[in-house]
């Protein structure tokens, strides 16, 4: 089987790095890009990057940002930043690869969203709105590409053991007087898993949706939280 070209945004650490490793282990050619290589919120940068990348077979929209605050203390700058990275970034990258995929009659687009893309939670207005937007984008693209050989799906994990999650735990500890360990345990307790997910678990789900044999799966949100959200 010919190696596929896989582009993973936010692919240099955490979930993205785990996704890149899984595709590489399967024999695919992987471009794991961080912000220094391509700012996914910059239209010109995205266009230039994907023009030079070649024929992309799999796009994983993984670049993400997070913050938490009560709505009254959520700044417009934070609101725009999260929408830019989590939603607009996925839009720009998807738009860049889609014409080529449709022309070739094959392709996989997988967006790493979040359980926050399907349900709301306190103190996450900007993050939740941006992840809902990413899920909505996935569903709209899926409707456009039905029966073309291209699919668009999303994975929606609960808290994953990444730098972003550890930063969230540190913020909780700083504002509540808890230890970081207690804050991490509180995050883990929000899902039936009772623990943080590992990046490799998300990578497995992404690889499944990106498989050539997964051509009948389109417009779906694969929830990874141990059964808390059943859709």
C-alpha positions in Angstrom: 0.0 0.0 0.0 1.3 3.4 -0.9 2.3 5.6 2.0 -0.2 8.4 2.6 0.7 12.1 3.2 -0.7 13.0 6.6 -0.6 16.6 8.0 -1.1 17.0 11.7 -1.5 20.6 12.9 -0.3 21.2 16.5 1.7 18.0 15.9 4.8 18.7 17.8 3.6 17.9 21.3 0.9 16.3 23.4 -2.0 14.7 21.4 -0.6 15.9 18.1 2.7 14.2 18.7 1.0 11.0 19.6 -1.1 11.1 16.5 2.0 11.8 14.3 3.8 8.8 15.9 0.9 6.5 15.2 0.7 7.4 11.5 4.5 7.1 11.2 4.4 3.7 12.8 1.8 2.7 10.1 4.2 3.7 7.4 2.6 7.0 6.4 4.6 10.1 5.6 3.8 12.7 8.3 4.1 16.4 8.4 3.7 17.4 12.1 3.5 21.1 12.1 3.7 23.6 15.0 3.0 27.3 15.0 6.5 28.2 13.9 6.0 26.2 10.7 2.5 27.4 10.0 0.2 29.7 12.0 -3.2 28.0 11.3 -5.0 31.3 12.0 -3.1 33.1 9.2 -4.9 32.6 5.9 -1.8 33.4 3.8 0.4 31.2 5.8 -2.0 28.3 5.6 -2.4 28.7 1.8 1.4 28.8 1.3 2.1 25.8 3.5 -0.5 23.5 1.9 0.5 24.6 -1.6 4.0 23.5 -0.9 3.1 20.3 1.1 1.8 18.4 -1.9 -1.2 16.0 -2.2 -2.5 15.6 1.3 -4.3 12.4 2.0 -5.2 12.9 5.6 -5.6 16.2 7.5 -5.7 16.1 11.3 -6.9 19.5 12.7 -5.4 19.2 16.1 -4.0 22.7 16.8 -5.8 24.1 19.8 -5.9 26.6 22.6 -7.7 26.7 25.9 -8.5 29.0 28.8 -11.1 29.1 31.5 -12.9 31.9 33.4 -16.4 32.9 34.3 -18.2 34.6 31.5 -18.0 38.0 33.1 -14.2 37.7 33.2 -13.8 36.3 29.8 -12.0 38.9 27.7 -12.8 39.6 24.1 -9.2 38.9 23.3 -9.4 35.4 24.8 -12.8 34.8 23.0 -11.3 35.7 19.7 -8.1 33.8 20.3 -9.9 30.5 21.0 -12.2 30.9 18.1 -9.3 31.7 15.8 -7.2 28.7 16.8 -9.9 26.1 17.4 -12.4 26.9 14.7 -10.9 29.3 12.1 -7.7 27.2 12.0 -9.6 24.1 11.3 -11.7 25.9 8.6 -8.6 27.3 6.8 -6.7 24.1 6.8 -9.8 22.1 5.7 -10.5 24.6 2.9 -6.9 24.3 1.8 -6.9 20.5 1.3 -10.5 19.8 0.3 -10.3 20.7 -3.4 -7.4 18.3 -4.0 -9.1 15.5 -2.1 -12.3 16.0 -4.0 -10.4 16.0 -7.3 -8.6 12.8 -6.4 -11.8 11.2 -5.0 -10.2 10.3 -1.7 -9.2 11.9 1.6 -9.7 11.9 5.4 -10.3 15.0 7.5 -10.3 14.4 11.3 -10.7 17.3 13.7 -9.7 16.9 17.4 -12.5 18.7 19.2 -13.6 18.0 22.7 -16.5 16.9 24.8 -16.9 20.7 25.2 -17.9 20.6 21.5 -21.1 18.7 22.5 -21.9 19.9 26.0 -21.4 23.1 28.1 -19.6 23.5 31.3 -19.0 26.3 33.7 -16.2 28.8 33.1 -15.5 27.6 29.6 -17.6 29.9 27.4 -14.9 30.7 24.8 -13.5 27.2 24.7 -16.9 25.5 24.5 -18.1 27.9 21.8 -15.0 27.3 19.7 -15.2 23.5 20.0 -18.9 23.6 19.1 -17.9 25.6 16.0 -15.3 23.0 15.1 -17.9 20.2 15.4 -20.4 22.2 13.4 -17.7 22.7 10.7 -17.1 19.0 10.6 -20.7 18.2 10.1 -21.2 20.8 7.4 -18.1 19.6 5.5 -19.3 16.0 5.8 -22.6 16.9 4.2 -20.7 18.5 1.3 -18.4 15.5 0.7 -20.9 12.7 1.0 -20.3 9.9 -1.5 -17.1 11.6 -2.9 -14.5 9.3 -1.3 -13.7 12.0 1.2 -14.9 12.0 4.9 -14.9 14.5 7.7 -15.2 13.4 11.3 -14.3 14.6 14.8 -13.0 13.1 18.0 -14.3 14.6 21.2 -12.1 13.5 24.2 -12.5 14.5 27.8 -9.5 15.9 29.6 -6.2 14.4 28.3 -2.8 14.4 30.0 -1.2 17.2 28.1 0.5 20.5 28.8 -2.8 22.3 28.3 -4.5 20.2 30.9 -1.7 20.7 33.3 -2.0 24.4 32.8 -5.7 24.2 33.6 -4.9 22.3 36.8 -2.4 24.9 37.8 -5.0 27.7 37.2 -7.5 25.8 39.3 -5.0 25.3 42.1 -4.0 29.0 42.0 -7.6 30.2 42.3 -9.0 27.6 44.8 -6.1 26.9 47.1 -6.0 23.3 46.2 -2.8 21.5 45.3 -2.1 20.8 41.6 -2.6 17.1 42.3 -6.0 17.8 43.8 -6.9 20.0 40.9 -5.9 17.3 38.4 -8.0 14.8 40.3 -11.0 17.1 40.1 -10.6 17.3 36.4 -10.3 13.5 36.1 -13.4 13.1 38.2 -15.6 15.0 35.6 -15.8 11.9 33.4 -16.9 8.3 34.1 -13.3 7.2 33.3 -12.2 8.7 36.6 -8.8 9.5 35.2 -7.2 11.6 32.5 -7.0 10.1 29.1 -3.6 9.5 27.5 -2.6 11.1 24.2 -2.2 7.7 22.6 -5.8 6.9 23.3 -6.9 9.9 21.2 -4.4 9.0 18.5 -6.0 5.5 18.2 -9.4 7.1 17.6 -8.0 9.5 15.0 -6.2 6.7 13.1 -9.4 4.7 13.1 -11.4 7.5 11.5 -8.6 8.1 9.0 -8.4 4.5 7.9 -9.1 3.8 4.3 -11.6 1.2 5.4 -13.6 3.8 7.3 -15.1 5.3 4.2 -18.7 4.8 5.5 -18.0 6.9 8.6 -18.7 10.5 7.8 -20.0 13.5 9.8 -19.6 11.7 13.1 -18.3 12.8 16.5 -16.5 10.0 18.3 -16.8 10.7 22.0 -13.9 9.6 24.2 -15.0 10.0 27.8 -15.9 6.6 29.2 -19.7 7.0 28.5 -20.6 10.3 30.0 -21.9 11.7 26.7 -23.8 9.1 24.7 -24.5 10.3 21.2 
